[in-house]
């Protein structure tokens, strides 16, 4: 095992080298949480926002960082999921179910992601993010999701592949055609 050297550290990320391998590490969080949220009307909650590294708009699951600010230091996965869901979409949930965890991009970053499902959703405000975030909330019927994603891709939106992973869990839970 080689010693890790920090090549550059910014406000949120550090470029590190371990032997010949260079990768990025987060400096301000304990992981990322991605949220599968399906309303009682069988709508999948998605968010759209401009992403500077991609120079374009993306369609994504609601998501965020755990403990990314001092006031959220030490927050649990469930607390981060509930906070991020409400900030981004305006929906509040009462129960968080952990679905899976794993690396975000194993060859690029040490960051881990946690996919959760939030249950018992209630809309409490319009959403849109905090602190200058410009988030558009989409509520897409599960029966229409495939066509909707294709249409958005045809409009030059980049579709985050984690949506398709989340849809696996929708199908597994029996929500795709049965309601719930």
Secondary structure as GFF3:
##gff-version 3
##sequence-region A 1 180
A	DSSP	beta_strand	4	9	.	.	.	ID=ss1
A	DSSP	beta_strand	13	18	.	.	.	ID=ss2
A	DSSP	beta_strand	21	26	.	.	.	ID=ss3
A	DSSP	beta_strand	32	37	.	.	.	ID=ss4
A	DSSP	beta_strand	43	51	.	.	.	ID=ss5
A	DSSP	three_ten_helix	52	54	.	.	.	ID=ss6
A	DSSP	beta_strand	56	65	.	.	.	ID=ss7
A	DSSP	three_ten_helix	70	72	.	.	.	ID=ss8
A	DSSP	alpha_helix	77	89	.	.	.	ID=ss9
A	DSSP	beta_strand	91	92	.	.	.	ID=ss10
A	DSSP	beta_strand	95	103	.	.	.	ID=ss11
A	DSSP	beta_strand	112	119	.	.	.	ID=ss12
A	DSSP	beta_strand	122	123	.	.	.	ID=ss13
A	DSSP	beta_strand	136	141	.	.	.	ID=ss14
A	DSSP	three_ten_helix	142	144	.	.	.	ID=ss15
A	DSSP	alpha_helix	145	154	.	.	.	ID=ss16
A	DSSP	beta_strand	158	159	.	.	.	ID=ss17
A	DSSP	alpha_helix	162	172	.	.	.	ID=ss18
A	DSSP	alpha_helix	175	178	.	.	.	ID=ss19
###
